[in-house]
């Protein structure tokens, strides 16, 4: 198994000689290096990114976990109040003097995370922090019984790290779920990727901002290597069930107001073709969409009292005992997804589920082929700076989280009511699940 400093990925794969899903995860930044999809005899890697795992250190925010706070925060002193507790906080600038992006100059994306071996068996040799503390015993049993393959990471973020108050323990579970449910017409399941983020303040009397996400970028056609057109996601169909985006300042900060999507290029449901390229804005997409209806009914906060050191007994909280089992339940096929991404060309479709209030859609605008490396499976040389990297519009980044700086802007709170503050005595609980589907491109074309 990789160590925290070793860039070698940890391989997760569904059990098969030719697994329908296989995922490579790097401990640094809990980075998803490759996501292989086997469909109809063809291998796709649906994540953009560098060939060399070590290049993630310079190709920032490419499929990494970002935090303590995803998206943008203002760089100004703030008083944080929750559950009768108070802390003070000033974010550290990095994107500009007035903006802190993705947790500051040295965020979770660029820091080492420690893998915890799974399945986990408590023993007298357990020492220190390298054991699951934010998943109950019932959930650990669910990991073993329902996840075909998984890895659990943790890190301790010390009080004051990047300006954030409170010593914070974070655990992140990444796993694969085998295909579930029957095929729907000519479309069938290839399995699912699930990511669960948990966090807890290790000190009493503290409050801290927290808003985690996976900054993953998808291209469902790039592995076809059909020339420049296969690198663009403008022919991908995107569904986002949102009535509003968050209105932004010129520096990308929240204004505290909501902007209706009706009649704008953000109204993806109104597009005739549903394609990203229809009414594509000059500067591309980089907005937060607030879902028009509640996401999955999974709480974003759990009582810390529901969690004890693994191997103990007496976890009785109905809410905290096995939330993971609810997360892993198959999505009802009749339910309309909040977010989906699909390609008629490759036949691949991604359907997302989450308990977060919205999604940031970013179309890879702030890049150029000279500034990154493109995977060989996507037709690149794999060499960083060779000039054949990914250009503008080559990925759909879909980052599920709560509204940016939500505690400052009550009018932008989503259906969960999450103000993105965590107090002592609470456990942060955030998940995203991505179901992967396939339909023969010939079938898709005949129905277009």
Phi, psi and omega per residue, in radians:
X1 nan 2.494 3.101
X2 -1.084 2.678 3.026
X3 -1.749 3.114 -3.092
X4 -1.135 -0.504 -3.104
X5 -1.690 -0.296 -3.107
X6 -1.350 2.159 3.140
X7 -1.342 -0.055 -3.126
X8 -1.104 2.284 -3.113
X9 -1.276 2.679 2.952
X10 -1.602 2.255 -3.082
X11 -1.670 2.205 2.980
X12 -1.984 2.306 -3.128
X13 -2.569 2.456 3.022
X14 -1.174 2.533 -3.028
X15 -1.191 1.935 3.100
X16 -3.131 2.745 3.022
X17 -1.157 -0.566 3.053
X18 -2.230 1.384 -3.039
X19 -1.069 2.443 3.119
X20 -1.161 -0.519 3.070
X21 -2.328 2.396 3.015
X22 -2.525 2.341 -3.010
X23 -2.250 2.293 3.044
X24 -1.812 2.225 -3.090
X25 -2.152 2.229 3.113
X26 -1.729 2.290 -3.140
X27 -1.028 -0.586 3.108
X28 -1.148 1.971 3.116
X29 1.247 0.238 -3.033
X30 0.745 1.006 -3.031
X31 -1.539 2.227 3.064
X32 -1.525 1.822 -2.998
X33 -1.407 -0.808 3.113
X34 -2.449 2.539 2.974
X35 -2.255 1.702 -3.119
X36 -1.441 2.345 3.081
X37 -2.170 2.148 3.087
X38 -1.750 2.108 -3.128
X39 -2.546 2.149 3.049
X40 0.963 0.714 3.084
X41 1.400 0.064 -3.124
X42 -2.032 2.491 3.102
X43 -1.791 2.209 3.076
X44 -2.029 2.508 2.861
X45 -1.960 1.952 -2.961
X46 -1.629 0.106 3.071
X47 -1.856 2.293 3.010
X48 -1.297 2.821 3.105
X49 2.599 3.115 -3.095
X50 -1.325 2.773 3.057
X51 -1.268 -0.794 -3.082
X52 -1.496 2.143 -3.141
X53 -0.957 -0.575 -3.115
X54 -1.164 -0.387 -3.103
X55 -1.266 -0.165 3.042
X56 -1.105 -0.368 3.124
X57 -1.144 -0.463 -3.141
X58 -1.939 -0.345 3.089
X59 -1.668 1.357 -2.938
X60 -1.090 2.623 2.991
X61 0.968 0.663 3.095
X62 -1.923 1.635 3.104
X63 1.260 0.379 -3.139
X64 -1.669 2.820 2.933
X65 -1.359 2.329 3.098
X66 -2.056 2.487 -3.114
X67 3.049 -3.137 0.097
X68 -1.091 -0.286 -3.041
X69 -2.396 1.977 3.114
X70 -1.248 2.689 3.100
X71 1.260 -2.661 -2.923
X72 -1.978 2.424 3.053
X73 -2.173 2.581 3.056
X74 -1.275 2.506 3.103
X75 -1.593 1.532 3.124
X76 -2.790 2.628 -3.116
X77 -1.037 2.423 -3.131
X78 -2.386 2.496 3.006
X79 -1.776 2.200 -3.070
X80 -1.871 2.216 -3.128
X81 -2.301 2.246 3.091
X82 -2.748 2.373 3.102
X83 0.924 0.623 3.110
X84 1.390 0.073 3.133
X85 -1.878 2.676 -3.084
X86 -2.406 2.406 2.995
X87 -2.402 2.866 3.047
X88 -2.000 2.713 -2.985
X89 -2.747 2.405 2.955
X90 -2.344 2.069 3.138
X91 -1.200 2.668 3.093
X92 -1.631 2.381 -3.087
X93 -1.356 2.593 2.982
X94 -2.586 -0.811 -3.112
X95 -1.232 -0.663 3.068
X96 -2.762 2.956 -3.121
X97 -1.010 -0.424 -3.084
X98 -1.854 0.029 -3.033
X99 -2.266 2.311 2.989
X100 -1.873 2.109 -3.078
X101 -1.882 2.261 2.983
X102 0.923 0.711 3.013
X103 1.681 -0.005 3.092
X104 1.837 -3.071 -3.055
X105 -1.006 -0.623 3.137
X106 -2.207 1.409 -3.091
X107 -1.523 -3.075 -3.120
X108 -1.035 -0.458 -3.098
X109 -1.133 -0.467 -3.055
X110 -1.926 0.238 -3.095
X111 -1.961 2.685 -3.141
X112 -1.306 2.492 3.034
X113 -2.087 2.554 -3.088
X114 -1.759 2.179 3.078
X115 -1.273 2.452 2.999
X116 -1.878 2.072 -3.083
X117 -1.030 2.419 3.063
X118 -2.192 2.497 -0.022
X119 -1.164 2.618 -3.092
X120 -1.687 2.244 3.123
X121 -2.091 1.927 3.138
X122 -1.025 2.467 3.116
X123 -2.654 2.954 3.139
X124 -1.170 -0.258 -3.112
X125 -1.464 -0.120 3.140
X126 -1.035 2.236 3.128
X127 -2.390 2.614 2.993
X128 1.034 -2.470 -2.985
X129 -1.634 -0.183 -2.997
X130 -1.383 1.024 3.074
X131 -2.697 2.673 -3.123
X132 -1.261 2.111 3.120
X133 -2.008 -0.225 -3.068
X134 -1.995 0.254 2.972
X135 -2.220 2.247 -3.089
X136 -1.240 2.906 3.105
X137 -1.026 -0.682 3.118
X138 -1.100 -0.663 3.124
X139 -1.227 -0.632 3.081
X140 -1.105 -0.624 3.062
X141 -1.171 -0.653 3.103
X142 -1.151 -0.690 3.082
X143 -0.989 -0.765 -3.101
X144 -1.231 -0.613 -3.032
X145 -1.586 -0.495 -2.995
X146 -2.012 -0.374 3.059
X147 -1.648 2.160 -3.115
X148 -1.142 -0.593 3.131
X149 -2.767 2.504 -3.053
X150 -2.820 2.891 3.035
X151 -2.509 2.497 3.140
X152 -2.073 2.277 3.119
X153 -2.053 2.710 2.990
X154 -2.483 2.752 2.920
X155 -2.653 2.691 3.078
X156 -1.850 2.070 3.073
X157 -1.713 1.975 -3.028
X158 -1.248 2.728 3.080
X159 -0.967 2.216 3.128
X160 1.594 -0.108 3.128
X161 -1.048 2.138 -3.102
X162 0.955 0.477 3.089
X163 1.553 -0.132 -3.055
X164 -1.415 2.340 -3.128
X165 -1.370 2.593 3.009
X166 1.556 2.398 3.017
X167 -1.320 2.160 -2.990
X168 -2.102 2.240 2.982
X169 -1.720 2.276 -3.140
X170 -2.175 2.335 3.035
X171 -2.188 2.380 -3.117
X172 -2.250 2.155 3.107
X173 -1.794 2.248 3.063
X174 -2.144 2.204 -3.099
X175 -2.609 2.892 3.075
X176 -2.021 2.435 3.116
X177 -2.001 2.384 -3.116
X178 -1.232 2.825 -3.137
X179 -0.981 2.383 -3.130
X180 -2.261 2.534 3.079
X181 1.442 2.782 -3.118
X182 -1.318 2.820 3.035
X183 -1.114 2.548 3.093
X184 -1.871 1.760 -3.056
X185 1.171 -2.148 -3.140
X186 -1.687 0.122 -3.119
X187 -1.824 2.358 3.133
X188 -2.405 2.719 -3.054
X189 -1.402 2.468 3.037
X190 -1.883 -0.051 -3.111
X191 2.089 -3.036 -3.056
X192 -2.445 2.666 2.960
X193 -1.908 2.306 3.106
X194 -2.215 2.384 3.078
X195 -2.251 2.237 3.129
X196 -2.159 2.211 3.127
X197 -1.908 2.256 3.055
X198 -2.232 2.571 3.118
X199 -2.669 2.608 -3.127
X200 -2.596 2.360 3.011
X201 -1.270 2.341 -3.057
X202 -1.646 0.091 3.138
X203 -2.199 2.661 3.086
X204 -1.419 2.656 2.992
X205 1.305 0.394 -3.084
X206 -2.014 2.721 2.995
X207 -2.368 2.396 3.112
X208 -2.463 2.573 2.994
X209 -1.270 2.484 3.056
X210 -2.651 2.366 -3.106
X211 -2.824 1.552 -3.033
X212 -1.661 2.661 3.040
X213 -2.768 2.887 2.986
X214 -1.739 2.135 -3.076
X215 -1.602 1.121 -3.036
X216 -1.712 2.472 -3.091
X217 -2.067 2.256 -3.008
X218 -1.941 2.494 2.924
X219 -2.497 1.984 -3.021
X220 -1.510 -0.105 -3.099
X221 -1.987 -0.253 -2.942
X222 -1.030 -0.573 -3.113
X223 -1.283 -0.189 3.077
X224 -1.239 -0.441 3.109
X225 0.890 0.837 -3.135
X226 -1.680 0.565 -3.141
X227 1.603 -3.011 -3.058
X228 -0.967 -0.565 -3.093
X229 -1.101 -0.566 -3.113
X230 -1.280 -0.238 3.101
X231 -1.469 -0.308 -3.126
X232 -1.508 2.532 3.044
X233 -1.765 0.173 -3.064
X234 -1.187 -0.341 3.064
X235 -1.613 -0.052 3.056
X236 -1.230 2.501 3.045
X237 -1.594 2.250 -3.103
X238 -2.120 2.284 3.021
X239 -2.029 2.201 2.987
X240 -2.345 2.010 -3.138
X241 -1.457 1.533 -3.102
X242 -2.499 2.427 3.063
X243 -1.694 -0.287 -3.075
X244 -2.477 2.651 2.820
X245 -1.906 2.931 3.039
X246 -1.511 2.196 3.102
X247 -1.169 2.363 -3.020
X248 -2.057 2.691 2.983
X249 -1.381 3.088 3.121
X250 -1.109 -0.389 3.135
X251 -1.686 0.128 3.064
X252 1.520 0.138 3.098
X253 -1.477 2.697 3.084
X254 -1.189 2.383 3.036
X255 -1.495 -0.192 -3.055
X256 1.547 0.102 -3.135
X257 -2.107 2.739 3.085
X258 -1.783 2.500 3.123
X259 -1.993 2.116 3.117
X260 -1.067 2.471 3.128
X261 -1.550 -0.325 -3.071
X262 -0.952 2.263 3.106
X263 1.390 0.091 3.135
X264 -2.045 3.033 3.110
X265 -1.206 -0.155 3.086
X266 -1.449 -0.164 -3.136
X267 -1.486 1.307 -3.054
X268 -1.079 -0.525 -3.140
X269 -1.215 -0.360 -3.116
X270 -1.540 -0.196 -3.090
X271 -1.190 2.454 -3.109
X272 -1.144 -0.653 -3.085
X273 -1.770 -0.216 -3.036
X274 1.158 0.145 -3.069
X275 -1.506 2.546 -3.136
X276 -1.019 -0.642 -3.065
X277 -1.258 -0.286 3.106
X278 -1.246 2.175 -3.101
X279 1.030 0.617 -3.127
X280 -1.138 2.181 -3.087
X281 -1.227 2.683 -3.074
X282 -0.986 -0.680 -3.107
X283 -1.685 0.133 -3.130
X284 1.375 -3.009 -3.118
X285 -1.823 2.378 2.992
X286 -2.826 1.168 -3.060
X287 -2.308 2.740 3.070
X288 -1.728 2.165 3.138
X289 -1.767 2.191 3.110
X290 -1.604 2.104 -3.051
X291 -1.051 2.499 -3.090
X292 -1.419 -0.196 3.071
X293 -2.474 2.824 -3.108
X294 -1.016 2.522 3.045
X295 -1.382 -2.852 -3.109
X296 -0.994 2.430 -3.081
X297 -1.359 0.976 3.099
X298 -1.951 2.166 -3.058
X299 -1.074 2.539 3.094
X300 -1.564 -0.165 3.051
X301 -2.320 2.421 3.098
X302 -2.186 2.640 3.115
X303 -1.248 2.282 -3.140
X304 -1.059 -0.434 -3.138
X305 -1.133 -0.299 -3.137
X306 -1.369 -0.161 -3.060
X307 -2.013 2.258 3.053
X308 -2.224 2.897 3.102
X309 -0.973 2.356 -3.103
X310 -1.007 2.421 -3.105
X311 1.777 -0.198 3.084
X312 -1.530 3.000 3.116
X313 -2.107 2.916 3.033
X314 1.765 0.204 3.056
X315 -1.332 1.884 -2.994
X316 -2.057 -0.149 -3.087
X317 -1.080 2.131 -3.140
X318 -1.115 -0.575 -3.091
X319 -1.304 -0.689 -3.045
X320 -1.704 -0.154 -2.986
X321 -1.102 -0.832 -3.115
X322 -2.644 1.117 3.064
X323 -1.123 -0.580 -3.107
X324 -1.024 -0.656 3.141
X325 -1.060 -0.660 3.099
X326 -1.182 -0.671 3.138
X327 -1.080 -0.666 -3.041
X328 -1.446 -0.103 3.130
X329 -1.031 2.395 3.129
X330 -1.052 2.462 3.096
X331 -1.251 2.407 3.088
X332 -1.150 2.230 -3.061
X333 -1.127 -0.400 -3.135
X334 -1.423 -0.240 -3.116
X335 -1.343 2.298 3.134
X336 -1.345 2.226 -3.076
X337 -1.231 2.594 3.035
X338 -1.221 -0.683 -3.113
X339 -2.435 2.334 3.014
X340 -2.555 2.683 3.123
X341 -2.401 2.263 -3.102
X342 -2.561 2.756 3.107
X343 -2.262 2.189 3.050
X344 -1.248 -0.437 -3.073
X345 -1.253 -0.776 3.141
X346 -1.640 -0.349 -3.090
X347 1.464 0.072 -3.098
X348 -1.583 2.560 3.123
X349 -2.491 2.362 3.088
X350 -1.981 2.285 3.105
X351 -2.132 2.213 -3.003
X352 -1.902 2.539 3.033
X353 -2.319 2.561 -3.075
X354 -2.850 2.881 2.979
X355 -1.849 0.178 3.113
X356 -1.508 2.809 -2.997
X357 -1.504 -0.154 -3.104
X358 -2.967 -3.041 -3.107
X359 -2.501 2.432 2.994
X360 -1.611 2.122 3.079
X361 -1.837 2.101 -3.111
X362 -2.222 2.227 -3.039
X363 -1.745 0.523 3.052
X364 1.046 0.881 -3.054
X365 -1.378 -0.669 -2.961
X366 -1.608 0.983 -3.117
X367 -2.593 2.994 3.019
X368 -2.707 2.740 -3.100
X369 -1.017 -0.380 -3.130
X370 -1.389 -0.266 -2.983
X371 -1.772 0.064 -3.086
X372 -2.673 3.093 3.089
X373 -1.981 2.498 3.113
X374 -1.946 2.362 -3.118
X375 -1.016 2.611 3.115
X376 -1.133 -0.626 3.140
X377 -1.148 -0.283 3.086
X378 -1.752 0.184 3.090
X379 1.586 0.106 3.127
X380 -1.607 3.011 3.080
X381 -1.420 -0.333 -3.075
X382 1.428 -0.001 -3.073
X383 -1.691 2.186 -3.130
X384 -1.165 2.253 3.101
X385 1.421 0.171 -3.118
X386 -1.360 -0.170 3.108
X387 1.630 0.014 -3.138
X388 -2.059 0.637 3.134
X389 -1.422 -2.827 -3.134
X390 -1.504 2.417 3.104
X391 -1.803 -2.968 -3.135
X392 -1.115 2.384 3.083
X393 1.386 0.327 -3.092
X394 -1.716 0.040 -3.134
X395 -2.665 2.641 2.980
X396 -1.956 1.786 3.052
X397 -1.468 2.189 -3.126
X398 -2.171 1.781 -2.979
X399 -1.942 1.889 -3.043
X400 -1.561 2.094 3.103
X401 -2.832 -3.017 3.128
X402 -1.590 2.869 -3.120
X403 -0.962 2.474 -3.089
X404 -1.176 2.385 -3.114
X405 0.890 0.768 -2.996
X406 -1.056 -0.605 -3.098
X407 -1.173 -0.361 3.099
X408 -1.497 -0.296 -2.972
X409 -2.349 1.362 -3.103
X410 -0.990 -0.492 -3.105
X411 -1.200 -0.249 -3.109
X412 -1.769 0.022 -3.117
X413 -1.061 2.462 3.133
X414 -1.521 -2.920 -3.068
X415 -1.100 -0.481 -3.139
X416 -1.298 -0.352 -3.084
X417 1.241 0.262 -3.074
X418 -1.286 2.107 3.130
X419 -1.558 0.100 3.137
X420 1.086 0.471 2.998
X421 -1.969 2.488 3.107
X422 -2.121 2.261 3.138
X423 -1.894 2.748 3.024
X424 -0.950 2.455 -3.115
X425 1.626 -0.022 3.119
X426 -2.077 2.731 2.994
X427 -2.093 2.165 3.077
X428 -1.242 2.362 -3.079
X429 -2.415 1.947 -3.045
X430 -2.386 2.343 3.091
X431 -2.459 2.711 2.934
X432 -2.389 2.391 3.086
X433 -2.229 2.304 -3.099
X434 -2.103 2.009 3.070
X435 -1.572 2.332 -3.129
X436 -1.866 2.207 -3.113
X437 -2.150 2.749 3.129
X438 -2.429 2.427 3.022
X439 -2.381 2.381 3.129
X440 -0.916 2.241 3.133
X441 -0.952 -0.563 3.111
X442 -1.133 -0.682 3.109
X443 -1.174 -0.723 3.141
X444 -1.105 -0.705 -3.109
X445 -1.172 -0.627 -3.122
X446 -1.209 -0.399 -3.131
X447 -1.659 -0.138 -3.083
X448 -1.241 nan nan
